[in-house]
Amino acid sequence: MNEIRVMLPNGHVLEVPYGTRVGDLLKAHLPDIHPVAARVNNELTSFTYKLEFNSSIEPVTFDQPEGMIIYRASLCFLLAMAAHRRGLRLIIGHSLGDGYFYTLRDREDVTPREVDLLQEEMQDLIRRDIPIQRKVLSYQDAIWEFQGRDQMQTVKLLTFRNENKIPVFFCDTYCDLATIPLVPRTGLLKGFRLQHFPPGFVLRFPRHPARPVPESYAPPLKLFQVYREYKEWGRTLSVASVGDLNTLVEARKEREFIQIAEALHEQRISQIASRIAAETPRIKLVLVAGPSSSGKTTFAKKLSMYLKVFGLRPLAISLDNYFKPREETPRDEEGNYDFEALEALDTEVLNRDLIALFEGGSIRERLFNFKTGRPLHTERTITLPEKGIVVIEGIHGLNEALTSQIPREQKYKIYVSALTQLNLDDHNRIPTTDNRLIRRMVRDARFRGKTALETIQMWPSVRRGEERHIFPFQEEADILFNSALDYELGVLKVFAEPLLRTIKPYHREYAEAVRLLGFLENFLPISSQHVPGRSILREFIGDSEFHY
């Protein structure tokens, strides 16, 4: 039998038979570690993965970020399995607080009793500690498998793919598509809670499998309402999944869909501008905030345009010009300058300037020299014109501490994020984070001289900043704007795939590149020529009618 060489994290090299399963190798040679998956040449794999060439192997545990991603995906699989066993047609929705929101197909509501029974079914599956196995089916066998289970959204998704092999996870008599590795046994999934939340329920996750899920639950209600509105819009247009979108593209009807999606954006922004105009002169300051690559810069420009339509004269002020001198900038846990911390901004000067403008005075234009790390003032003076209103865009906009000296009633806060209503199929969602990461990757490569590798490397730091400075304040917004465009991943695919292919197996980030390439494989490409010049998507792909 052919032998292959395997290097363990401690540098020890083994010779093992061709086809050895990863789980068997880890159990035999690293018995004191309790992994849930593995990295094989920097690619995430499940325990049933067969080794066919020389490899380096690293165990993945729940204490690592990848481990928690696997834990969440495995809980979703377990819930879908429990619903199948109870004869319920489950549909995954969107993230909501510390979990995912679900509904039932062809049902207006879910009863508390049904939620309780689902939780009992999941707990029974956990007690039975059933193996979860990854198998590879032929394309046709996969189609037949999901047709036989009446999982027609999955069949539609596969219709637009043409791989010869389709990875599928099996557990007892249930199966589902394999998008990322899952835990090897149901018995490892002990921490979760199902929370009834009409018209559906929420699968809530622990921060770590060893910790209980808190009983108290405060879902972001404003965010939930935005999701529901866009979900209804998707149903109206009969586009609720990637398969539905691909069907439009195949029929060459994507242009009309793009026009409708963009018109919806324009309508929403016009409505927001109308609300603000109706409340002036009480409202003097508009604050726009949102996570990275949410499109808040273009949104602010479009909003200013519509404010002019309603007779107002917006004055844009950039928070970048209010950074403190470099020596006063706080540092993060690793000793690097933390430019995303609120304390990096001179909020005292900002508030003083705003008060002067609102009282009819003038201020000297303030700029920040990023090369020297110091602020400077130009000779140019700024005043607020008649019917003027200040618009500030930045990550801290929703934090009251940013503009603490301005009365709350004079402010209008807007939260912008890309909250796609599309799913891959009934059981597999499109993470908002993936949508934004792909946006940023394309923008960084086209306009900021950064590679896909560099963008992925810095993304965890960006996410930590969002968790600390943005998400805790999202419910403080007066209104939320969804910047997602349900066609955009078909457009971004064309730009992103070549960038991701530059990340090689010897890079630590290869696993993420492979995952994102597999994700984008689900979308038929859409030409960027159909994207309007004022679209938020143009902020990322270029050729925008706005100047940045």
CORUR-V512284 format. One record per residue. N is the residue number from 1. RES is the residue in one letter. PHI is phi as a letter, one per 40 degrees, with the letter a starting at -180 (* if undefined). Layout:
n->N res->RES phi->PHI
n->N res->RES phi->PHI
This chain:
n->1 res->M phi->*
n->2 res->N phi->c
n->3 res->E phi->b
n->4 res->I phi->b
n->5 res->R phi->c
n->6 res->V phi->b
n->7 res->M phi->b
n->8 res->L phi->c
n->9 res->P phi->d
n->10 res->N phi->c
n->11 res->G phi->g
n->12 res->H phi->c
n->13 res->V phi->b
n->14 res->L phi->b
n->15 res->E phi->b
n->16 res->V phi->b
n->17 res->P phi->c
n->18 res->Y phi->d
n->19 res->G phi->g
n->20 res->T phi->d
n->21 res->R phi->c
n->22 res->V phi->d
n->23 res->G phi->c
n->24 res->D phi->c
n->25 res->L phi->c
n->26 res->L phi->c
n->27 res->K phi->c
n->28 res->A phi->c
n->29 res->H phi->b
n->30 res->L phi->b
n->31 res->P phi->c
n->32 res->D phi->c
n->33 res->I phi->b
n->34 res->H phi->b
n->35 res->P phi->c
n->36 res->V phi->b
n->37 res->A phi->a
n->38 res->A phi->a
n->39 res->R phi->b
n->40 res->V phi->b
n->41 res->N phi->f
n->42 res->N phi->g
n->43 res->E phi->b
n->44 res->L phi->c
n->45 res->T phi->b
n->46 res->S phi->c
n->47 res->F phi->c
n->48 res->T phi->c
n->49 res->Y phi->c
n->50 res->K phi->c
n->51 res->L phi->c
n->52 res->E phi->b
n->53 res->F phi->a
n->54 res->N phi->d
n->55 res->S phi->a
n->56 res->S phi->b
n->57 res->I phi->b
n->58 res->E phi->b
n->59 res->P phi->c
n->60 res->V phi->b
n->61 res->T phi->b
n->62 res->F phi->c
n->63 res->D phi->c
n->64 res->Q phi->c
n->65 res->P phi->d
n->66 res->E phi->c
n->67 res->G phi->c
n->68 res->M phi->c
n->69 res->I phi->c
n->70 res->I phi->c
n->71 res->Y phi->c
n->72 res->R phi->c
n->73 res->A phi->c
n->74 res->S phi->c
n->75 res->L phi->c
n->76 res->C phi->c
n->77 res->F phi->c
n->78 res->L phi->c
n->79 res->L phi->c
n->80 res->A phi->c
n->81 res->M phi->c
n->82 res->A phi->c
n->83 res->A phi->c
n->84 res->H phi->c
n->85 res->R phi->c
n->86 res->R phi->c
n->87 res->G phi->g
n->88 res->L phi->b
n->89 res->R phi->c
n->90 res->L phi->c
n->91 res->I phi->b
n->92 res->I phi->c
n->93 res->G phi->b
n->94 res->H phi->b
n->95 res->S phi->c
n->96 res->L phi->a
n->97 res->G phi->g
n->98 res->D phi->c
n->99 res->G phi->a
n->100 res->Y phi->b
n->101 res->F phi->c
n->102 res->Y phi->b
n->103 res->T phi->b
n->104 res->L phi->b
n->105 res->R phi->c
n->106 res->D phi->g
n->107 res->R phi->b
n->108 res->E phi->c
n->109 res->D phi->a
n->110 res->V phi->b
n->111 res->T phi->c
n->112 res->P phi->d
n->113 res->R phi->c
n->114 res->E phi->c
n->115 res->V phi->c
n->116 res->D phi->c
n->117 res->L phi->c
n->118 res->L phi->c
n->119 res->Q phi->c
n->120 res->E phi->c
n->121 res->E phi->c
n->122 res->M phi->c
n->123 res->Q phi->c
n->124 res->D phi->c
n->125 res->L phi->c
n->126 res->I phi->c
n->127 res->R phi->c
n->128 res->R phi->c
n->129 res->D phi->f
n->130 res->I phi->c
n->131 res->P phi->c
n->132 res->I phi->b
n->133 res->Q phi->b
n->134 res->R phi->c
n->135 res->K phi->b
n->136 res->V phi->b
n->137 res->L phi->b
n->138 res->S phi->c
n->139 res->Y phi->d
n->140 res->Q phi->c
n->141 res->D phi->c
n->142 res->A phi->c
n->143 res->I phi->d
n->144 res->W phi->c
n->145 res->E phi->d
n->146 res->F phi->c
n->147 res->Q phi->c
n->148 res->G phi->c
n->149 res->R phi->c
n->150 res->D phi->g
n->151 res->Q phi->c
n->152 res->M phi->c
n->153 res->Q phi->c
n->154 res->T phi->c
n->155 res->V phi->c
n->156 res->K phi->c
n->157 res->L phi->c
n->158 res->L phi->c
n->159 res->T phi->d
n->160 res->F phi->c
n->161 res->R phi->b
n->162 res->N phi->a
n->163 res->E phi->c
n->164 res->N phi->c
n->165 res->K phi->b
n->166 res->I phi->b
n->167 res->P phi->c
n->168 res->V phi->b
n->169 res->F phi->c
n->170 res->F phi->b
n->171 res->C phi->a
n->172 res->D phi->f
n->173 res->T phi->b
n->174 res->Y phi->b
n->175 res->C phi->a
n->176 res->D phi->a
n->177 res->L phi->c
n->178 res->A phi->b
n->179 res->T phi->b
n->180 res->I phi->a
n->181 res->P phi->d
n->182 res->L phi->b
n->183 res->V phi->c
n->184 res->P phi->c
n->185 res->R phi->a
n->186 res->T phi->c
n->187 res->G phi->c
n->188 res->L phi->c
n->189 res->L phi->b
n->190 res->K phi->b
n->191 res->G phi->b
n->192 res->F phi->a
n->193 res->R phi->a
n->194 res->L phi->c
n->195 res->Q phi->b
n->196 res->H phi->c
n->197 res->F phi->a
n->198 res->P phi->d
n->199 res->P phi->c
n->200 res->G phi->b
n->201 res->F phi->a
n->202 res->V phi->b
n->203 res->L phi->c
n->204 res->R phi->c
n->205 res->F phi->b
n->206 res->P phi->c
n->207 res->R phi->c
n->208 res->H phi->a
n->209 res->P phi->d
n->210 res->A phi->c
n->211 res->R phi->b
n->212 res->P phi->c
n->213 res->V phi->c
n->214 res->P phi->d
n->215 res->E phi->c
n->216 res->S phi->c
n->217 res->Y phi->a
n->218 res->A phi->b
n->219 res->P phi->c
n->220 res->P phi->c
n->221 res->L phi->c
n->222 res->K phi->c
n->223 res->L phi->c
n->224 res->F phi->c
n->225 res->Q phi->c
n->226 res->V phi->c
n->227 res->Y phi->d
n->228 res->R phi->c
n->229 res->E phi->c
n->230 res->Y phi->c
n->231 res->K phi->c
n->232 res->E phi->c
n->233 res->W phi->c
n->234 res->G phi->c
n->235 res->R phi->c
n->236 res->T phi->d
n->237 res->L phi->c
n->238 res->S phi->f
n->239 res->V phi->b
n->240 res->A phi->b
n->241 res->S phi->a
n->242 res->V phi->c
n->243 res->G phi->c
n->244 res->D phi->c
n->245 res->L phi->c
n->246 res->N phi->c
n->247 res->T phi->c
n->248 res->L phi->c
n->249 res->V phi->c
n->250 res->E phi->c
n->251 res->A phi->c
n->252 res->R phi->f
n->253 res->K phi->b
n->254 res->E phi->c
n->255 res->R phi->c
n->256 res->E phi->c
n->257 res->F phi->c
n->258 res->I phi->c
n->259 res->Q phi->c
n->260 res->I phi->c
n->261 res->A phi->c
n->262 res->E phi->c
n->263 res->A phi->c
n->264 res->L phi->c
n->265 res->H phi->d
n->266 res->E phi->d
n->267 res->Q phi->c
n->268 res->R phi->c
n->269 res->I phi->c
n->270 res->S phi->c
n->271 res->Q phi->c
n->272 res->I phi->c
n->273 res->A phi->c
n->274 res->S phi->c
n->275 res->R phi->c
n->276 res->I phi->c
n->277 res->A phi->c
n->278 res->A phi->c
n->279 res->E phi->b
n->280 res->T phi->c
n->281 res->P phi->c
n->282 res->R phi->c
n->283 res->I phi->c
n->284 res->K phi->b
n->285 res->L phi->b
n->286 res->V phi->b
n->287 res->L phi->b
n->288 res->V phi->b
n->289 res->A phi->b
n->290 res->G phi->i
n->291 res->P phi->c
n->292 res->S phi->d
n->293 res->S phi->g
n->294 res->S phi->c
n->295 res->G phi->g
n->296 res->K phi->c
n->297 res->T phi->c
n->298 res->T phi->c
n->299 res->F phi->d
n->300 res->A phi->c
n->301 res->K phi->c
n->302 res->K phi->c
n->303 res->L phi->c
n->304 res->S phi->d
n->305 res->M phi->c
n->306 res->Y phi->c
n->307 res->L phi->c
n->308 res->K phi->c
n->309 res->V phi->d
n->310 res->F phi->c
n->311 res->G phi->g
n->312 res->L phi->c
n->313 res->R phi->b
n->314 res->P phi->c
n->315 res->L phi->b
n->316 res->A phi->c
n->317 res->I phi->b
n->318 res->S phi->c
n->319 res->L phi->c
n->320 res->D phi->d
n->321 res->N phi->c
n->322 res->Y phi->b
n->323 res->F phi->c
n->324 res->K phi->c
n->325 res->P phi->d
n->326 res->R phi->d
n->327 res->E phi->c
n->328 res->E phi->c
n->329 res->T phi->c
n->330 res->P phi->c
n->331 res->R phi->b
n->332 res->D phi->c
n->333 res->E phi->c
n->334 res->E phi->c
n->335 res->G phi->g
n->336 res->N phi->c
n->337 res->Y phi->d
n->338 res->D phi->b
n->339 res->F phi->c
n->340 res->E phi->c
n->341 res->A phi->c
n->342 res->L phi->d
n->343 res->E phi->c
n->344 res->A phi->c
n->345 res->L phi->b
n->346 res->D phi->c
n->347 res->T phi->c
n->348 res->E phi->c
n->349 res->V phi->c
n->350 res->L phi->d
n->351 res->N phi->c
n->352 res->R phi->c
n->353 res->D phi->c
n->354 res->L phi->c
n->355 res->I phi->c
n->356 res->A phi->c
n->357 res->L phi->c
n->358 res->F phi->c
n->359 res->E phi->c
n->360 res->G phi->g
n->361 res->G phi->c
n->362 res->S phi->b
n->363 res->I phi->b
n->364 res->R phi->c
n->365 res->E phi->d
n->366 res->R phi->b
n->367 res->L phi->b
n->368 res->F phi->b
n->369 res->N phi->c
n->370 res->F phi->c
n->371 res->K phi->c
n->372 res->T phi->c
n->373 res->G phi->g
n->374 res->R phi->b
n->375 res->P phi->c
n->376 res->L phi->a
n->377 res->H phi->b
n->378 res->T phi->c
n->379 res->E phi->c
n->380 res->R phi->c
n->381 res->T phi->b
n->382 res->I phi->b
n->383 res->T phi->b
n->384 res->L phi->c
n->385 res->P phi->c
n->386 res->E phi->d
n->387 res->K phi->g
n->388 res->G phi->c
n->389 res->I phi->a
n->390 res->V phi->c
n->391 res->V phi->b
n->392 res->I phi->b
n->393 res->E phi->b
n->394 res->G phi->i
n->395 res->I phi->c
n->396 res->H phi->c
n->397 res->G phi->d
n->398 res->L phi->c
n->399 res->N phi->c
n->400 res->E phi->d
n->401 res->A phi->c
n->402 res->L phi->c
n->403 res->T phi->b
n->404 res->S phi->c
n->405 res->Q phi->c
n->406 res->I phi->c
n->407 res->P phi->d
n->408 res->R phi->d
n->409 res->E phi->c
n->410 res->Q phi->c
n->411 res->K phi->b
n->412 res->Y phi->b
n->413 res->K phi->b
n->414 res->I phi->b
n->415 res->Y phi->b
n->416 res->V phi->b
n->417 res->S phi->a
n->418 res->A phi->c
n->419 res->L phi->b
n->420 res->T phi->c
n->421 res->Q phi->c
n->422 res->L phi->c
n->423 res->N phi->b
n->424 res->L phi->c
n->425 res->D phi->a
n->426 res->D phi->c
n->427 res->H phi->b
n->428 res->N phi->b
n->429 res->R phi->c
n->430 res->I phi->b
n->431 res->P phi->c
n->432 res->T phi->d
n->433 res->T phi->c
n->434 res->D phi->c
n->435 res->N phi->d
n->436 res->R phi->c
n->437 res->L phi->c
n->438 res->I phi->c
n->439 res->R phi->d
n->440 res->R phi->c
n->441 res->M phi->d
n->442 res->V phi->c
n->443 res->R phi->c
n->444 res->D phi->c
n->445 res->A phi->c
n->446 res->R phi->c
n->447 res->F phi->b
n->448 res->R phi->b
n->449 res->G phi->g
n->450 res->K phi->b
n->451 res->T phi->c
n->452 res->A phi->c
n->453 res->L phi->c
n->454 res->E phi->c
n->455 res->T phi->c
n->456 res->I phi->c
n->457 res->Q phi->c
n->458 res->M phi->c
n->459 res->W phi->c
n->460 res->P phi->d
n->461 res->S phi->c
n->462 res->V phi->c
n->463 res->R phi->c
n->464 res->R phi->c
n->465 res->G phi->c
n->466 res->E phi->c
n->467 res->E phi->c
n->468 res->R phi->c
n->469 res->H phi->b
n->470 res->I phi->b
n->471 res->F phi->d
n->472 res->P phi->c
n->473 res->F phi->b
n->474 res->Q phi->c
n->475 res->E phi->c
n->476 res->E phi->c
n->477 res->A phi->c
n->478 res->D phi->c
n->479 res->I phi->a
n->480 res->L phi->b
n->481 res->F phi->b
n->482 res->N phi->c
n->483 res->S phi->c
n->484 res->A phi->c
n->485 res->L phi->b
n->486 res->D phi->c
n->487 res->Y phi->c
n->488 res->E phi->c
n->489 res->L phi->c
n->490 res->G phi->c
n->491 res->V phi->c
n->492 res->L phi->c
n->493 res->K phi->d
n->494 res->V phi->c
n->495 res->F phi->c
n->496 res->A phi->c
n->497 res->E phi->d
n->498 res->P phi->c
n->499 res->L phi->c
n->500 res->L phi->c
n->501 res->R phi->c
n->502 res->T phi->c
n->503 res->I phi->c
n->504 res->K phi->b
n->505 res->P phi->d
n->506 res->Y phi->c
n->507 res->H phi->c
n->508 res->R phi->d
n->509 res->E phi->c
n->510 res->Y phi->d
n->511 res->A phi->d
n->512 res->E phi->c
n->513 res->A phi->c
n->514 res->V phi->c
n->515 res->R phi->c
n->516 res->L phi->c
n->517 res->L phi->c
n->518 res->G phi->c
n->519 res->F phi->c
n->520 res->L phi->c
n->521 res->E phi->c
n->522 res->N phi->c
n->523 res->F phi->b
n->524 res->L phi->c
n->525 res->P phi->c
n->526 res->I phi->b
n->527 res->S phi->c
n->528 res->S phi->c
n->529 res->Q phi->c
n->530 res->H phi->c
n->531 res->V phi->c
n->532 res->P phi->c
n->533 res->G phi->c
n->534 res->R phi->c
n->535 res->S phi->c
n->536 res->I phi->d
n->537 res->L phi->c
n->538 res->R phi->c
n->539 res->E phi->d
n->540 res->F phi->b
n->541 res->I phi->b
n->542 res->G phi->h
n->543 res->D phi->g
n->544 res->S phi->c
n->545 res->E phi->c
n->546 res->F phi->c
n->547 res->H phi->c
n->548 res->Y phi->b
